[in-house]
Amino acid sequence: MSDPKSKALPDLISMYLIMLVIYCLDVFFLKSDLTVLGDNFYSRFLCFTVLFMTVLFKKEHLKSFGINSKKEKIKSALIFGTVFSAVPILIVSAVEFFIFKSTDPDNIHVTFAPPSLSYVQTEGYLTPAFCITVYILTSLFAACFKEMFFRGFLLHKLEKLTVFKSANAFQALLYTTFIIPKLIRNFVMNYYSKEIISIAAFVIVFYLIHEFITGLKWGMLAKVSGATYISIVDNFLYVFLANSLHIVAHQSKWMFMIHMLSAQLISFALVAIYCKKASGSKTEIIETEKKEAAEKKETSAKKAEPIIENKKEIITEKNESDELKSEVFDKHTEISPNQFKEIIKESSVKAEKSHNGELSEAEIDSYLKDFGKPKAHYNPPKKPAKAKPSEKGSENFDVDDFLKGFSKN
């Protein structure tokens, strides 16, 4: 019989390759990320459809995709996801502001402009509100797909094959490969400026490291929280804020990459601290649950002890009563015949021998000897003695007179 685990990894790889092919078709041919959508929405939609079909036909549980129905997880996801994404970006932006304030204050120009706003100038019928709304929806949809597939489906399945650290690193590696098709297209199609082409190696290394770190971080969040909600919020806000918040007017590409990598490293440190504390609290909860279970067992055992003690007391009382019944000879100098019969009946029942309690004097003597008690302790009833012919009557008996009377009759 074939091992189901041996088929699990090929199934995961085949699913990953299907997603990668769909993504490449969008990157190289549809190019939805170069439109007002701001992201490869078409590929995300098709890949999400594949996930839905997997749930429908393979009957996968929603927990396999990091979906949980607990409202508490959604509330905590909004809080922690916002902290892990917004706080690092604000810290890096503040540092960048003070650096340019001291070096090049004229270049400071704080703006909040998503990339989709650039299509307002090229497409006259598009409004800023429409472009921002579309970019928010597509970014949120992309975050849901990435987290449900990589940190939900892949990580959940890989954890069944190996330990979490290996599973998390493997899914982060697969997630990193999704940036490669876009890098290849941008360099081949000359979408990058000459400045970026001159530092192409730096750009490639940056994106690979950046994507791998983010994959690890979001995998840790999904593991500790038990759902993908925190990683979805963090993914969406990080991408949206990093591409929308600008401190300087003319920011070079390498400065932008340093900005994003610094923010992601700070976020990774915060997540590591959070995961450590959360795992520690989980172990404490498990230990307390074990202690409570042990205490419940002890209390139930203590409740059962009186019952056992009562049983023991009943048994000991029976034994004591038996001993008392057998020790009646010591406590009483005289025993009535009925009492003695009851003792004999009960002792015969113990010996599994039936007896009605009626004994002769010889049997009484042997019975008392078996008990090791003196015969004097038993005072049997005195039976009325049969009348013996008196010696006087025998002396006065006349045979002749008796015979005379017999002859008359």
Secondary structure, 3 states (H helix, E strand, C coil): CCCHHHHHHHHHHHHHHHHHHHHHHHHHHHCHHHCCCCCCHHHHHHHHHHHHHHHHHCCCCHHHHCCCCCHHHHHHHHHHHHHHHHHHHHHHHHHHHHHHHHHCHHHEEEEECCHHHHHHHHCCCCCHHHHHHHHHHHHHHHHHHHHHHHHHHHHHHHHCCCCHHHHHHHHHHHHHHCCHHHHHHHHHCCCCCHHHHHCHHHHHHHHHHHHHHHHHHHHHHHHHHCCCHHHHHHHHHHHHHHHHEEEECCCCHHHHHHHHHHHHHHHHHHHHHHHHHHHHHHHHHHHHHHHHHHHHHHHHHHHHHHHHHHHHHHHHHHHHHHHHHHCHHHHCCCCCHHHHHHHHHHHHHHCCCCCCCCCCHHHHHHHHHHHCCCHHHCCCCCCCCCCCCCHHHHHHCCHHHHHHHHHHC
